[in-house]
Amino acid sequence: MPLAHRHRGTDPNPFVVTSRRYCLPNFDWDYRNFVCFWRHMQLKTHFGLVSQIRGTDSARLSTINDPHTSRRKISSCHQNQGIWDIFRRAPFGSYALVLRAGEVSAPQSVPAHIECPPHAVTGEPQPGPAEPEMKAAWQIKAMREACTFAAQIQAAVGCSIKAGMTTDDIDVLVHRCSVEGGGYPSPLNYLGFPKSVCTSVNNVACHGIPDDRVLVDGDIVSVDVTVYYKGHHGDCCETYMVGEVDAVGQHLVHAARRCRDDAIAICGPGVPFTAIGCKVEDVAEQEKVTVVPCFVGHGIGYYFHGPPDIYHSYNDYPGMMEPGMTFTIEPIVAQGRPDVTILEDGWTAVMNDNGRAAQFEHTVLITEDGHEILTQLPGS
């Protein structure tokens, strides 16, 4: 699952909250400022609480009263575009927009015999190491087991997903598979997240909370599965096409998968972490899609998130890959602009221009002579 980062500055609250969105103050952006900004971003929450990363653009958000609750929720977002943006805009296709969160059912219970991470009780993430960890043989063995388990759960989702089921049905399936196999669904109660999996439909970039929304023909949905098993986390994400998806939607899903796979292909000892972002950007440009840069991959092990940070955009993050390191590669790509807004639930990140987004993720181990994809089942 992707991390979200925020600027570290002297202002203790660098985000300005307006119109139920998070945004940054305007800066004069040049390349140096941009690189420095991303370099000094810091984790705020696991699933993306940061927001909308914008330059001098602004957005207008309209709200309506939700008939099911007294809360006010964002219903639409209209992006102000310049004249050249209008000419460059490509058709996004035909699909159902997600404009507000649905009804969320109560969290599911976990049997007492299941080994749980600390956040299951406290809601606070377990601290990771200060530097990227080179794992011992016993740790790598445990990571293989946890990641294989996560991949098996993901495969069960892929076999079951169809039009007519709700995203809450996906949550029930993932939770059941996790606990029946002796694992704990890692997202549950992580910083208060109320569900066991993230489900992000169409114009939702990531961290969608499963609810009563029914999947319909033509949807694309990203399902981000993480499981805690034998003291370690395994993390993977797939984007599924429900029924007949239009050609531009199919292209987006293909491009997202290629961004992940081509980035993994270059991994090995001595490769700088920056190479991942360069490769993802290169592939995205070839495929004519846009990288959503404010969500990044992460180191993983007994901790859910730790170093290194894996940027999927151009960056100057220091360090090189070494044998024994495990981390996720999980680019999110979009049809249009990269700007996102967090809905009032505090988690769901939606694209400002209402374009669709897609994400694929694997957990990767760096070996002596290359890499191993830990969340890839044999023969898949």
C-alpha positions, 0 to 999 in steps of 0.5 A: 500500500502506498505511503503519502508524504508531506512537506517538512517546513517551519510551519507546524501545519503547512497544509491550508484546509479550504473547501474540505480539501488539503492543499499546499500554499502557492510556490514559484515552482521550478525544477530545483524547488520541485525536487527539494519539495519531494525530497523533504516530504515526510510520512503523514499516514500510511494510506495517503492523507496528504492530499492534493499536490498542486502548484498555482492551480486551484479547485472548486469543490461543491458539496451536498447533504448526504441523505444517509448521514448528517455529515457533508461529503464532497460530491464533485470537483471542477478543475480550473484549466488553462486554455492549453489544457483544454486543447490537450485534454483526451477523452477519458471514456465511459464509466461511473464516477465515484463522487462521495463515500458510501455507507461503511459497515462495522469492522469485522472481528479477528479471532483471539488466536490470530497473531496481530501487529501492535496497531491492531490494538493501538491503531499506531504503526510499529516503528521500522528501522532507521535505515533500509534493512538487509534481512537475514535468511530467517527473515527472508523465509518469513517474508516469502511466506507472508507474501505468498499468503497475500498473493493467494488472497489476491488470487481469490479476489481475482476469481470472485470479483464481478458486477453486482458485488459490492466493495464491502463484499470484497472486504468480507472475502479478504478478511475471511481468507486472512483469518482462516489462513491464520493471518491478520489483515494489515490495514484493519485499524492501521491509524484507525482505518476501518476495513481489512482491504483498500478498494479503489474504483474508477476515479479513486486513486487509492485507499478507498474504503469498502462500502455499499457501492455496487460494482457495475459493468465497465468499472475498474477497481484496484484491490490492495491486499496486505496480510500480517502472517508469522510476524511479517507483512506481505503487500500486493495490489491488482487492478481488475476490469469488471465486465466490458471495459472501454478501450481507454480504460483497458489501455490505462490498466495495461499501462499501470501493469507495465509501469510496475513490471518494467520498474521491477525488471531493472532491480538488483544489487547496486541499482540506485533507488532513483532508477525506479522512478525514472523507469516508471516515468519513461514508461508512463510517457510512452503509454501517454498516462500520468504518474500520480507522484504523491504516493510512494512504495516503501520498505516492508518486513516486521513493520508495515512501512519503513525505509527505503521510500520508493518514488515512482516519479523523478527524484533524488532519493539517496541510496542503492539496492543491496541484497536482503532488502525488501520493498514494494513497487506500486505506481499509480497512473492516471488518465489526466492530471496527477492532482488528487483530493482526499474525501471527508472520510480522511482516506479516499483519494480521488482524481481532481479531473475525474479521470480514472486511475489504476495501480499494480503492486508487488513486494520485491526482494533484492538477491545477490544476482538480481531480484525476486518477486515475493508476491508472485505465485508460481506460474502466474 
